[in-house]
């Protein structure tokens, strides 16, 4: 596997390359000088979209949201055509079955006629998403997949690779490049938020990308990935998987790599394959972490953490996220302050109702940054 995150000892050379001992350099950026109140930061898709708009090379073409997930990420594949067909059949939506028939006859070398893909089930679902995404979206589609195929690993590997990982990883590299944190685009939003975090704070990152991870590195923060907690570090939970979470099903092993060195997969000399796509937990309604062993292990012990401040950034709370809501309610109960960074004030109202606590609304992000007494890293402001 690629190298994982390793925290230096206090007398070791600092990871930033300054040549000084860690205790005399970046340790000061991780240990709070005034023993700040412990914080839980929850990061959702809205944060990644905002980072694309502020820091990406294609700010007008950010990562997908639930409203355009299929349109932006689904690539042509047999498994997605079959899944879309099953979904459309269940909802009484008409489509042309020619694509499915040709796939079935592929061994005889039958060619796809002109226009077959456009009339087929996958493109028909994409149009359905565009017309009424609140009823027909990636979550309802993948919930149908779960009900239809269950937890069959080979089916889900195909669905996740062709429907999420491949194009999202491509979109990430187009926006930010690839390589060490110091050599790619600076995460203007993420580094500003990271500056308000210190050792003992915890982050739940619901996204598959590594924007938060790289922002922490660019802010010279020491962090570790749950379930492996390092001393003097910020603890990062990524229960939905990540570009840098490598899963090897053959040997039932998995682990996070350094986010500065992600890749599409690694073959082992003993026959196993380490793959980031097989560790991704797809978005679907009513998912339960007990059904996903990696996610369950990553989140183990989180309920023992009692933050004084809970901050949601780019998160849209829904009643269907039963497991997540339980985690959020447990965290918000003893908290002195609950914050919601979101351009939609109604989302804050909905959060207050679901969580049963008072929630303070922030927008734009600069408002939250200034309220937390940290420096904004970029002149570009979004309103």
LUMSE-983520 format. One record per residue (C-alpha): residue in one letter; x negated, y negated, z negated. Coordinates in steps of 0.001 Angstrom, whole numbers, plus 524288, in hexadecimal, padded with zeros to 5 digits. Each point is the difference from the previous one (the first is absolute). Layout:
aXYZ...
//
This chain:
x800008000080000x7FBDE7F1C080160x7FA8C7FA1A7F383x80A017FC8F7F5AAx8006C7F3D17F78Ex7F5C3800E47F548x7FF177F5C37F554x7F20D7FBEE7FC9Ex7FAE5800C47F23Fx7FE3D7F30A7F924x7F14B800718020Fx800BA8050080E08x7FE017F71480BD1x80C977F90C80381x807658055F80BACx8010B7F28980649x7F19380078803BEx7FB997F4587F7DFx7F4D3807BA7F9EBx804997FCBC7F247x804CE8098A7F5D9x80E82802B280070x802297FA737F254x7F9F67F3118044Fx8074B7FF5580CD9x80D468053C80456x803AE805E87F2D3x803FA7F2427FC38x809C37FFF380B36x8066680C7C7FB18x7FFFB7FDD37F143x809637F5317FC07x7F8FD7F55C7F825x80C2F7FCFE7F81Ax805D880D957FE67x80B487FD1780944x80CB88071E7FE37x7FFF280D138072Fx807157FF3780D02x806A0809C7808E6x7FFED7FB6C80E2Cx8092F806EC80973x7FCC37FDE680E60x809A1802B280AFDx800D67FEDE80EC5x802B67F1607FF5Ax7F25B7FDC27FA85x7F999806D080B9Bx8086E7F8528098Ex7FC207F3697F92Ax7F197803A98007Dx801108027180EA1x805E17F28A801EFx7F5B37F93C7F7B0x7F3C7807C480304x8024F808C380BBFx7FB257FE6E80DE4x80E0A801A2804E8x807D17F8167F5FEx80C317FFC28088Cx8003D80EDA800BCx7FF5F804A57F1CAx8018B80DD27FAE5x80DB8805BF80119x80ADB7FEC87F61Bx80B82809237FE38x8078B7F85080A5Ax7F66D8031B80B16x7F83180BA67FB10x803958097480AEBx7FEBC7F5D480ABAx7F2207FC8C7FBEBx7FA7D80D107FB80x806C680B978064Fx7F84F805CB80B44x80515809CF809C3x7FF4980DC97FA79x807FA80C6280063x8027C8003C7F159x8054B7F2087FFB9x808BB8029E80BC9x8059680C067F928x801C97F89A7F33Ax806997F474806AEx808EE8093880789x80417806E27F386x802C87F2E97F980x807D37FAC480B80x807CF80CAA800CCx8035D7FEB97F194x804DB7F20E80240x8074C8029880CA5x7F71D7F78D80882x7FE98803BA80E5Bx7F2D480146806D1x7F9B2806F080B8Cx7FA6D80D767FC88x7F705800C580BDEx7F3C97FD3A7F7D7x8030B80B447F6D1x802778094680B60x7F3207FC5380674x7F87D801CC7F349x8061D80D7D7FEC7x7FBA98034780DE8x7F28A7F9CC7FECFx7F92180D2180163x805938010680DC6x7FA1E7F2D680362x80CD37F8DE801D0x7FE1D7F14080181x807717F56C7F8CFx809167F8C780968x7FFA97F132800C6x807757F9607F506x8015280C5D7F7DDx7F8E67FA887F43Cx807AE7F3508002Bx80CE1807857FFFFx7FB3680A537F66Bx80295801447F170x7F4017F8E87FAE2x8022B7F36C807AAx80E8B801097FD05x7FCD9800117F17Dx7F7047F4408019Ex80B477F89280657x808E3804557F4F3x7F62A7FA947F644x7FFA07F30280732x80EE07FF098005Ax802B6803A37F1C2x7F3AA8028E7F82Bx8070D7FF807F2E8x8077480C648039Dx7F62180698808EAx7F1C97FEAD7FC33x7F3E2807DC7FCFDx804BF8031B7F235x80CF9805A480494x7F90A8074380B08x7F5F2806297F6F5x80A70803477F5F7x806C58077180AEDx7F303806A4802FEx7FEBE804407F1DDx80DC78057C7FFFEx7FD96806E180D03x7F209805017FEF2x7FDCA7FFDA7F14Ex7F1D97FEFC7FBDBx7FA03807A780B5Cx7F2077FAE98000Dx7FD1B8021D80E6Fx80C477F8A580439x7FD537F4A27F6EAx7F1C87FF4980431x804977FDEF80DFDx80A6D7F6337FC0Ex7F6CE7F7FA7F78Ex7F4BD800108099Fx808437FC1980BBDx809D17F7897F8DDx7F7AE7F8AF7F609x7F179802067FF24x7FAC87FF0080DDFx805CF7F2FB8042Dx7FF777F9CE7F280x7F175802CD7FEFDx7FE607FA5C80DA0x807AA7F3CA7FC05x7F7537FE837F402x7F37980051807EFx8059F7F62E809B6x803647F6A47F506x7F4278012A7F731x7F5898084680671x7F9AC80BAC7F9A5x7F44E801727F732x7FAA87FB097F30Fx8084C7F6037F8D8x7F5B97F571801ECx7FFD8801B780ED6x80E927FFA38033Cx809D37F4EB7FF1Bx801137F9E57F2A7x80CF9802F57F966x803E77F2267FC7Ax80C83803B97F8F3x7FAD580C757F9C8x7F37F7FA187FAB4x807A27F4C47F9F5x808B5809C57F8FFx7F46C808A57FC52x7F97E7F4937F91Ex80B00800617F5EEx7FD6C80E5E7FCD9x7F6998058A7F606x7FBC780CF97FA22x80B88806C87F9C1x809B47FA91809D7x806C4809AD808DBx805027FF7080DF6x80A718085480678x7FDA47FEB080E97x80B7980587807AFx7F9687FDBA80D2Fx7F8118096B80836x7F6177F5BE8041Bx7F3B47FC357F874x801FC7F14B7FF70x800ED7FF897F127x7F437808EC7FE9Ax7F7997F799808DDx804C17F3627F9AFx7FB7B8053E7F2D0x7F2B58030A805D3x7FF2D7F2A180663x8033E7F9D27F2D0x7F518808247F9D3x80954807057F6E2x7FCE280D7E7FACFx80B9180920801ECx802E780E777FFFBx80A888089A805CCx80995807377F758x7FF5A80A877FB07x7F16B7FD1C7FE32x7FE7B7F44B7F710x7F29C7F9BC7FE8Fx7FB627F7AB7F4BCx801087F13C801CEx808838015B80BFFx80D217FC56805B0x807F080C5D8023Ex8065C8016780D76x80B788093680251x8034C803A780E1Bx80AE680A227FEAFx804627FF2080E42x7F28E8037080539x7F5E87F7A2806BFx7F6F17FEE680BA0x7F520804247F6BDx806E780B1A7F8D0x7FAC280CA9805ACx8080880C4F7FE0Cx7FB2080DD7802B3x80BB18090A7FF77x7F7F980C37802A0x7F8F47FE617F303x80A6E7F8157F8CBx7F68A7F4E77FD82x800F97F1708026Bx7F9637F34D7FC57x7FE1B7F1B080360x7F43C7FB2480787x7F9B17F2AC8002Dx809B27F74280785x7F4797FA1980740x7FE4080D24806B6x80D46805558047Dx8016F809A080B1Ax809D2808578073Ax7FBC680D297FA57x7F476808837FCBDx7FDF180E688030Bx7F95D8080C7F583x7F5A380A25802D9x8085D80A5B7F933x80BD47FDDB808B8x807DC7F6227F83Fx803FC7F2A380511x8006F7F3997F7DCx80ABC7F77580592x8058D7F2D77FB8Dx80CA180212807A2x803AB80C777F8B4x7FF207F8A37F312x809FE7F5BB80413x80D5B8007B7F990x809D47FBA180A63x80A4C7F5C87FCCFx80D458061F7FDB6x80BED7FDE17F79Cx8011F806A97F2CBx7F212805207FFF1x7FB1A805C47F34Dx7F1A68004B7FC7Cx8017F80D6C7F9DDx801B8804F080DF9x7F29E7FAA6803AEx7F5108057A7F765x7F5CD7F5D4803C2x809107F4947FD00x8040E8062D7F33Bx7F1D7801807FBA5x7FC817F22C8041Bx80B097FA4C7F7C5x7FD9C808C97F43Bx7FDDD7F7FA7F3B1x8050E7F33980596x80B797FFE07F680x7F6367FF047F4DBx7FBE17F28B804EAx807547F49B7F9D7x7FCE67F39780792x802EE7F2867FAE2x801D17FACE80DCDx806258072280BA0x7FE447F9D180D70x806E5804B680C53x7FA1F7FB4080CD5x806EB802AD80CCAx808A780A727FA03x80E46802398035Cx806BC8079C7F532x80AC68096B803E3x808B4808887F790x7FBCE80BF6807FAx7F1FB7FF387FAD4x803D0807577F3B4x7F263804377FBBFx7FA177F28E80278x80AE37F9097F8CAx7FDB1808997F420x7F1997FC1880035x803367F190801BBx80A3B7FFC97F539x7F6C2806B17F692x7F5847F5CF802F9x8090D7F4317FFABx806778038F7F31Dx7F4E47FB997F6EEx7FA7D7F5D180977x800277F1B27FC2Ex8011C7FB9980E22x804E18060980CA7x7FC817F91A80CC1x804E9801CA80DEAx7F8237FAB780B83x809568008780B78x804DD7F65880A46x80E0F804527FD91x805C67FA9A7F33Fx80B39809AC800DFx7F60B80B107FED8x7FC397FA817F2B5x80E367FFC17FBC1x801A480E2580453x7F37F803C27F8B8x804F67F9CE7F375x80C9F807CB80118x7F90E80CEE802B0x7F5987FE117F588x808D87FA147F5A8x7F65C7F5147FC9Ex7FDB27F1C08033Bx7F78F7FE6980C21x7F8967F3D28041Cx7FFE37FD4F80E8Fx7F3CA7FB3D8071Ex7FE7E7FB7C80E04x7F7247FCDB806B6x7F4F3808457FAA1x7F8117F3BF7FD0Cx809F87FC9D7F594x7FD0080C9B7F8BAx7F14C7FE78801FCx800107F2447FA6Cx808B9804177F49Bx7F60880A827FC94x7F4B17F67F80019x7F7FF8061080AF5x7FA4F7FA3180C4Fx8069E800E280D3Ax7F65D8050C80A28x8057A7FA6480C77x805837F3308051Bx80AC680692807C1x80CAB7FF7E7F848x80CB7806D580314x80D2E7FA9E7FBF9
//
